[in-house]
Amino acid sequence: MLDRDGFRPNVGIVLLNQKNQVFWGKRIRTHSWQFPQGGIDRGETPEQAMIRELHEEVGLQREHVRIVARTRDWLRYEVPDRFIRRDSRGFYKGQKQIWFLLQLVGHDWDLNLRATSHPEFDAWRWNDYWVPLDAVVEFKREVYVTALTELSRYLPRNEHRNRFLRQGIRPLELDQSCANLPYARFGIPPGATFESDPPSGQPHA
């Protein structure tokens, strides 16, 4: 389902733990990390789509999370042609998204990347709030900056604040603060949690 400009309606999910760290997932069989996201089906509201995608991508139910905030307007990014299926080129342009900020009220063990027969992620970890800006694929970065900046105003104040916010570092300053992190060059955060130990020493589904 595309709008008249060629953008597919979509939801993005920023999931917080009790330390205001965010869920960061590795797309299955790739080295690409991102927040959970997915398309809005015909007849769904953005919130309904978010709840469905939350279960499909990370295995959580509505009772496992508290909805903290959402972005006010649609945020758009264009997808480069090399990432678009050949049969969609010429009319598909990219995604327009509503982003939700959720807080996990369940436990880490409630997360289940194999909740469906078509998993999106094969590894995950908790990251400090702004760190994903350094690792996300470039064409999504502007939307990530906008979404995280808008949603940061609603971060719960009664929990441990992450070190970037405590130090007053703005999102656009993160590049310099993370420039020397060894994993930044590869887009692979340290301490990633894989679902099983691969026989060949490489992660797999």
BANU-187731 format. One line per 3 residues: their letters; for each residue x, y, z of N, C-alpha, C. Coordinates in Angstrom, 2 decimals. Example, Ala and Ser with C-alpha at 12.3 -4.5 7.8 and 13.67 -1.06 7.14 Angstrom:
BANU-187731
AS) 13.19 -5.69 7.80 12.30 -4.50 7.80 13.20 -3.30 7.80  12.85 -2.25 7.08 13.67 -1.06 7.14 12.90 0.03 7.87
***
This chain:
BANU-187731
MLD) 0.85 -1.19 0.00 0.00 0.00 0.00 0.89 1.24 0.00  0.85 1.99 -1.09 1.66 3.20 -1.23 0.76 4.43 -1.28  1.30 5.56 -0.80 0.55 6.80 -0.98 0.81 7.32 -2.39
RDG) 0.23 8.44 -2.74 0.32 8.93 -4.11 1.72 9.39 -4.48  2.59 9.59 -3.47 3.96 10.00 -3.73 4.93 8.82 -3.76  4.41 7.61 -3.57 5.27 6.43 -3.64 5.87 6.00 -2.32
FRP) 5.35 6.51 -1.20 5.86 6.13 0.11 4.91 5.13 0.78  5.50 4.10 1.39 4.70 3.11 2.09 4.55 3.51 3.56  3.30 3.56 4.08 3.10 3.86 5.50 3.74 2.79 6.38
NVG) 4.39 3.21 7.44 5.24 2.33 8.21 5.28 2.83 9.66  5.59 1.93 10.58 5.81 2.33 11.96 7.23 1.95 12.37  7.84 2.77 13.23 9.13 2.47 13.82 8.97 2.37 15.32
IVL) 9.80 1.54 15.96 9.66 1.27 17.39 10.99 1.51 18.10  10.97 2.42 19.06 12.10 2.61 19.96 11.70 2.02 21.30  12.29 0.89 21.63 11.94 0.15 22.85 12.99 0.39 23.92
LNQ) 12.56 0.90 25.07 13.46 1.22 26.18 13.43 0.14 27.26  14.59 -0.07 27.89 14.59 -0.83 29.14 14.54 0.14 30.30  14.73 -0.34 31.53 14.59 0.52 32.70 15.75 1.50 32.86
KNQ) 16.82 1.33 32.08 17.94 2.26 32.11 17.88 3.26 30.96  16.76 3.29 30.24 16.60 4.14 29.06 17.58 3.77 27.95  18.00 2.52 27.94 18.74 1.99 26.79 17.73 1.47 25.77
VFW) 18.13 1.42 24.51 17.20 1.07 23.44 17.54 -0.29 22.83  16.49 -0.99 22.43 16.65 -2.27 21.73 17.23 -2.03 20.35  18.22 -2.82 19.97 18.92 -2.68 18.69 19.04 -4.07 18.11
GKR) 18.45 -4.29 16.91 18.40 -5.63 16.33 19.22 -5.76 15.06  19.80 -6.94 14.87 20.56 -7.24 13.65 19.67 -8.00 12.68  19.49 -7.44 11.50 18.63 -8.07 10.51 19.18 -9.44 10.15
IRT) 18.30 -10.38 10.00 18.68 -11.78 9.84 19.59 -11.97 8.63  20.68 -12.68 8.87 21.67 -13.06 7.85 22.32 -11.84 7.18  22.41 -10.73 7.90 23.12 -9.56 7.38 23.97 -8.98 8.51
HSW) 24.72 -7.92 8.19 25.44 -7.18 9.21 24.79 -5.82 9.44  23.51 -5.70 9.12 22.77 -4.45 9.24 21.96 -4.44 10.54  22.14 -3.37 11.33 21.42 -3.23 12.60 20.42 -2.09 12.50
QFP) 19.27 -2.24 13.18 18.24 -1.21 13.11 17.23 -1.38 14.25  16.35 -0.37 14.38 15.21 -0.49 15.27 14.14 -1.35 14.59  13.26 -1.98 15.36 12.12 -2.67 14.75 11.26 -1.68 13.96
QGG) 10.78 -2.12 12.82 9.87 -1.31 12.02 9.09 -2.23 11.09  7.98 -1.74 10.56 7.21 -2.55 9.63 6.05 -1.78 9.04  5.48 -2.30 7.96 4.43 -1.60 7.23 3.09 -1.61 7.95
IDR) 2.30 -0.60 7.66 0.93 -0.50 8.16 0.01 -1.14 7.12  -0.73 -2.16 7.52 -1.63 -2.84 6.60 -2.89 -2.01 6.39  -3.57 -2.27 5.29 -4.80 -1.55 4.99 -5.81 -1.76 6.13
GET) -6.40 -0.68 6.61 -7.39 -0.75 7.68 -6.81 -0.66 9.08  -5.47 -0.71 9.21 -4.83 -0.60 10.51 -4.56 0.85 10.88  -4.62 1.16 12.15 -4.11 2.43 12.65 -2.61 2.24 12.90
PEQ) -1.84 3.34 13.00 -0.43 3.18 13.33 -0.21 2.42 14.63  -1.03 2.66 15.66 -0.85 1.94 16.92 -1.12 0.45 16.77  -2.14 0.09 16.02 -2.42 -1.33 15.79 -1.27 -1.99 15.05
AMI) -0.73 -1.30 14.05 0.40 -1.85 13.31 1.62 -2.00 14.21  1.83 -1.04 15.10 2.97 -1.10 16.01 2.86 -2.33 16.92  1.69 -2.58 17.47 1.51 -3.73 18.36 1.74 -5.03 17.60
REL) 1.24 -5.11 16.37 1.45 -6.32 15.56 2.93 -6.51 15.26  3.60 -5.44 14.81 5.02 -5.55 14.48 5.86 -5.85 15.72  5.47 -5.32 16.85 6.19 -5.59 18.09 6.22 -7.09 18.37
HEE) 5.10 -7.76 18.16 5.06 -9.20 18.37 5.81 -9.94 17.27  5.59 -9.56 16.01 6.20 -10.28 14.90 7.72 -10.17 14.91  8.26 -9.02 15.30 9.70 -8.81 15.19 10.47 -9.14 16.47
VGL) 9.87 -8.86 17.63 10.62 -9.13 18.87 9.86 -9.99 19.87  8.67 -10.46 19.50 7.96 -11.43 20.33 7.23 -10.88 21.53  7.10 -9.56 21.65 6.42 -8.97 22.81 4.93 -8.77 22.55
QRE) 4.14 -8.88 23.61 2.71 -8.60 23.55 2.46 -7.21 24.13  1.23 -6.72 23.94 0.88 -5.37 24.40 1.13 -5.20 25.89  0.89 -6.24 26.69 1.05 -6.11 28.14 2.51 -6.02 28.58
HVR) 3.44 -6.29 27.67 4.86 -6.22 28.00 5.43 -4.81 27.91  4.66 -3.86 27.38 5.20 -2.52 27.14 4.23 -1.44 27.59  4.78 -0.27 27.83 4.00 0.94 28.08 4.28 1.92 26.95
IVA) 3.24 2.44 26.33 3.43 3.44 25.27 3.73 4.78 25.93  4.92 5.31 25.66 5.35 6.56 26.27 4.99 7.76 25.38  5.25 7.65 24.08 5.02 8.78 23.17 5.06 8.26 21.73
RTR) 4.69 9.14 20.81 4.82 8.87 19.37 5.15 10.18 18.67  5.74 10.07 17.50 6.03 11.29 16.74 4.73 11.89 16.24  4.72 13.20 16.13 3.50 13.91 15.76 3.17 13.73 14.28
DWL) 4.19 13.81 13.43 3.97 13.79 11.98 4.70 12.61 11.34  4.38 12.35 10.08 5.08 11.34 9.31 6.53 11.78 9.06  7.44 10.84 9.17 8.85 11.07 8.84 9.18 10.21 7.63
RYE) 9.82 10.79 6.62 10.04 10.07 5.35 11.52 9.86 5.05  11.81 8.72 4.45 13.14 8.52 3.86 12.98 7.80 2.53  13.85 8.15 1.59 13.85 7.50 0.29 14.84 6.34 0.31
VPD) 14.48 5.27 -0.37 15.33 4.08 -0.44 16.12 4.12 -1.74  17.45 4.00 -1.69 18.24 3.98 -2.94 17.81 2.84 -3.87  17.92 3.07 -5.15 17.46 2.10 -6.15 18.05 0.71 -5.93
RFI) 19.31 0.65 -5.48 19.95 -0.67 -5.34 19.30 -1.52 -4.25  18.51 -0.90 -3.37 17.82 -1.64 -2.32 16.35 -1.92 -2.66  15.91 -1.46 -3.82 14.51 -1.64 -4.22 14.40 -2.82 -5.18
RRD) 13.43 -3.67 -4.95 13.21 -4.80 -5.87 12.94 -4.27 -7.28  13.43 -4.99 -8.24 13.33 -4.51 -9.62 11.89 -4.27 -10.05  10.97 -5.13 -9.59 9.57 -4.98 -10.01 8.86 -3.81 -9.31
SRG) 9.55 -3.19 -8.32 8.95 -2.05 -7.62 9.56 -0.72 -8.05  10.60 -0.76 -8.84 11.26 0.47 -9.24 10.36 1.29 -10.16  10.41 2.59 -9.97 9.61 3.47 -10.81 8.37 3.99 -10.12
FYK) 7.88 3.25 -9.10 6.71 3.74 -8.38 6.89 3.68 -6.86  7.76 2.79 -6.36 8.06 2.77 -4.93 9.22 3.71 -4.66  9.04 4.61 -3.69 10.06 5.62 -3.41 10.73 5.41 -2.05
GQK) 9.95 4.99 -1.07 10.53 4.82 0.26 9.46 4.61 1.31  9.79 5.02 2.55 8.90 4.81 3.69 8.50 6.15 4.30  7.26 6.22 4.78 6.87 7.31 5.66 6.44 6.67 6.98
QIW) 6.96 7.20 8.09 6.85 6.49 9.35 6.29 7.34 10.48  5.53 6.67 11.34 5.21 7.17 12.67 6.05 6.35 13.64  6.77 7.03 14.52 7.65 6.36 15.48 7.02 6.37 16.87
FLL) 7.14 5.21 17.55 6.62 5.05 18.91 7.78 4.83 19.88  7.67 5.47 21.04 8.60 5.25 22.14 7.88 4.37 23.16  8.43 3.18 23.40 7.85 2.22 24.33 8.81 1.94 25.46
QLV) 8.27 1.63 26.63 9.12 1.15 27.73 8.74 -0.28 28.06  9.75 -1.13 28.14 9.54 -2.53 28.50 9.16 -2.61 29.97  7.99 -3.17 30.26 7.58 -3.40 31.64 7.65 -4.88 31.98
GHD) 8.01 -5.70 30.98 8.26 -7.10 31.21 9.73 -7.32 31.51  10.27 -8.42 31.01 11.66 -8.79 31.27 12.37 -9.07 29.95  13.71 -9.06 30.01 14.49 -9.38 28.82 14.10 -10.74 28.25
WDL) 13.79 -11.69 29.12 13.48 -13.03 28.63 12.12 -13.11 27.92  11.34 -12.03 27.99 10.09 -12.00 27.21 10.36 -11.75 25.73  11.53 -11.20 25.40 11.90 -10.97 24.00 12.13 -12.30 23.30
NLR) 11.56 -12.43 22.12 11.65 -13.69 21.38 11.73 -13.39 19.89  12.93 -13.52 19.33 13.12 -13.21 17.91 12.50 -14.27 17.00  12.08 -15.40 17.56 11.49 -16.50 16.79 10.00 -16.64 17.05
ATS) 9.34 -15.54 17.31 7.91 -15.59 17.62 7.07 -15.99 16.41  7.60 -15.75 15.21 6.89 -16.14 13.98 7.82 -16.99 13.12  7.27 -17.51 12.05 8.07 -18.34 11.14 8.90 -17.51 10.17
HPE) 8.76 -16.18 10.24 9.53 -15.30 9.35 10.24 -14.25 10.19  11.28 -14.64 10.93 11.97 -13.68 11.81 12.66 -12.57 11.03  12.71 -11.39 11.64 13.38 -10.22 11.05 14.80 -10.07 11.57
FDA) 15.04 -10.49 12.82 16.34 -10.31 13.47 16.90 -11.65 13.92  18.23 -11.77 13.96 18.83 -12.97 14.54 19.78 -12.64 15.69  19.86 -11.36 16.11 20.64 -10.96 17.26 20.10 -9.63 17.75
WRW) 20.36 -9.33 19.03 19.90 -8.06 19.57 20.76 -7.68 20.76  20.68 -6.39 21.14 21.34 -5.92 22.35 20.71 -4.61 22.80  21.04 -4.18 24.02 20.64 -2.86 24.50 21.76 -1.88 24.21
NDY) 21.41 -0.71 23.69 22.37 0.36 23.40 22.00 1.62 24.15  22.99 2.46 24.47 22.67 3.79 24.94 21.87 4.52 23.86  21.06 5.46 24.30 19.99 6.03 23.47 20.45 6.53 22.11
WVP) 21.57 7.27 22.06 21.97 7.90 20.80 22.90 7.04 19.94  23.42 5.97 20.47 24.42 5.17 19.76 23.94 4.66 18.40  22.67 4.27 18.22 22.25 3.79 16.89 22.48 4.77 15.75
LDA) 22.58 6.06 16.03 22.82 7.02 14.96 24.16 6.79 14.28  25.09 6.19 14.98 26.42 5.96 14.42 26.48 4.71 13.55  25.50 3.81 13.72 25.58 2.51 13.04 24.49 2.28 12.00
VVE) 23.42 3.06 12.02 22.33 2.83 11.09 22.77 3.14 9.65  22.16 2.44 8.70 22.47 2.68 7.29 22.19 4.16 6.96  23.02 4.74 6.11 23.03 6.18 5.91 21.68 6.75 5.48
FKR) 20.96 6.05 4.60 19.74 6.65 4.07 18.61 6.73 5.11  18.76 6.03 6.25 17.77 6.12 7.32 18.20 7.10 8.41  19.41 7.61 8.33 19.98 8.33 9.47 19.21 9.61 9.81
EVY) 18.81 10.38 8.81 18.12 11.64 9.09 16.80 11.39 9.83  16.07 10.34 9.42 14.83 10.00 10.11 15.13 9.58 11.55  16.19 8.80 11.75 16.56 8.39 13.10 16.88 9.61 13.97
VTA) 17.63 10.55 13.43 17.96 11.77 14.18 16.68 12.50 14.57  15.77 12.68 13.62 14.54 13.41 13.89 13.67 12.69 14.91  13.50 11.37 14.72 12.65 10.60 15.63 13.23 10.57 17.04
LTE) 14.51 10.26 17.17 15.11 10.17 18.50 15.12 11.52 19.20  15.34 12.60 18.45 15.34 13.93 19.05 13.95 14.28 19.57  12.92 14.05 18.75 11.56 14.37 19.19 11.15 13.51 20.38
LSR) 11.45 12.21 20.34 11.02 11.31 21.40 11.85 11.46 22.68  13.05 12.00 22.58 13.91 12.13 23.76 13.29 13.03 24.82  12.38 13.92 24.42 11.72 14.79 25.39 10.83 14.01 26.34
YLP) 10.48 12.78 25.97 9.55 11.99 26.76 10.22 10.84 27.51  11.55 10.80 27.50 12.24 9.73 28.21 11.86 9.77 29.69  11.54 8.62 30.26 11.18 8.60 31.68 12.29 9.22 32.54
RNE) 11.89 10.09 33.46 12.86 10.81 34.27 13.16 10.12 35.60  12.37 9.13 35.94 12.56 8.49 37.24 13.46 7.29 37.17  14.13 7.09 36.03 15.04 5.97 35.87 16.44 6.49 35.63
HRN) 17.39 5.58 35.61 18.79 5.92 35.32 18.88 6.54 33.93  19.39 7.78 33.84 19.51 8.43 32.55 20.77 7.97 31.86  20.70 7.79 30.53 21.90 7.30 29.86 22.97 8.39 29.81
RFL) 24.20 7.98 29.64 25.33 8.87 29.84 25.38 10.01 28.83  24.85 9.79 27.61 24.87 10.86 26.61 23.96 12.00 27.03  22.76 11.66 27.55 21.85 12.71 27.97 22.37 13.42 29.23
RQG) 22.97 12.67 30.16 23.49 13.27 31.37 24.59 14.29 31.05  25.38 13.98 30.01 26.48 14.86 29.66 26.05 15.99 28.72  24.76 15.98 28.32 24.25 17.05 27.49 24.70 16.98 26.05
IRP) 25.05 15.79 25.56 25.48 15.65 24.17 24.27 15.60 23.27  24.21 16.46 22.30 23.11 16.47 21.36 23.32 15.39 20.32  22.24 14.91 19.66 22.36 13.83 18.67 23.37 14.12 17.59
LEL) 23.41 15.35 17.06 24.29 15.63 15.95 25.75 15.69 16.36  26.02 15.69 17.69 27.39 15.68 18.17 27.91 14.26 18.33  27.03 13.27 18.14 27.39 11.91 18.44 28.48 11.38 17.53
DQS) 28.52 11.83 16.27 29.54 11.33 15.36 30.94 11.49 15.95  31.21 12.66 16.53 32.53 12.91 17.08 32.76 12.06 18.32  31.72 11.93 19.17 31.90 11.18 20.40 32.08 9.70 20.15
CAN) 31.58 9.19 19.02 31.66 7.76 18.73 32.70 7.44 17.67  33.43 8.45 17.20 34.31 8.24 16.06 35.37 7.18 16.31  35.78 7.02 17.56 36.86 6.08 17.86 36.37 4.75 18.40
LPY) 35.04 4.54 18.45 34.56 3.25 18.91 34.92 2.19 17.88  35.55 1.08 18.27 36.02 0.10 17.29 34.91 -0.53 16.47  33.72 -0.70 17.06 32.67 -1.35 16.30 32.01 -0.43 15.30
ARF) 32.22 0.90 15.43 31.51 1.85 14.57 31.89 1.65 13.11  33.13 1.21 12.86 33.57 1.03 11.48 32.86 -0.14 10.81  32.33 -1.06 11.61 31.74 -2.26 11.04 30.23 -2.31 11.22
GIP) 29.68 -1.38 12.00 28.24 -1.39 12.23 27.80 -2.52 13.13  28.73 -3.12 13.90 28.39 -4.22 14.79 28.66 -3.80 16.22  27.61 -3.53 17.02 27.82 -3.12 18.40 28.47 -4.23 19.21
PGA) 29.24 -3.86 20.25 29.87 -4.87 21.10 28.83 -5.60 21.93  29.10 -6.84 22.27 28.25 -7.61 23.16 26.95 -8.06 22.54  26.88 -8.14 21.20 25.64 -8.56 20.55 25.26 -9.95 21.01
TFE) 23.96 -10.16 21.22 23.45 -11.44 21.70 22.92 -12.24 20.53  23.53 -13.39 20.25 23.08 -14.25 19.18 22.27 -15.40 19.76  21.34 -15.89 18.96 20.41 -16.87 19.49 21.04 -18.23 19.73
SDP) 22.06 -18.59 18.99 22.71 -19.87 19.18 24.15 -19.77 18.75  24.97 -20.67 19.21 26.37 -20.66 18.82 26.51 -21.35 17.49  26.98 -20.66 16.45 27.08 -21.24 15.12 28.21 -22.26 15.05
PSG) 28.02 -23.31 14.30 29.06 -24.33 14.21 30.32 -23.85 13.54  30.24 -22.83 12.68 31.40 -22.38 11.93 32.06 -21.15 12.53  31.53 -20.67 13.67 32.06 -19.45 14.27 31.43 -18.19 13.73
QPH) 30.43 -18.34 12.84 29.74 -17.18 12.29 28.28 -17.22 12.74  27.67 -16.03 12.97 26.26 -16.01 13.38 25.37 -16.52 12.27  24.29 -17.16 12.64 23.34 -17.63 11.64 21.95 -17.60 12.23
A) 20.96 -17.83 11.35 19.57 -17.81 11.78 19.29 -18.98 12.70
***
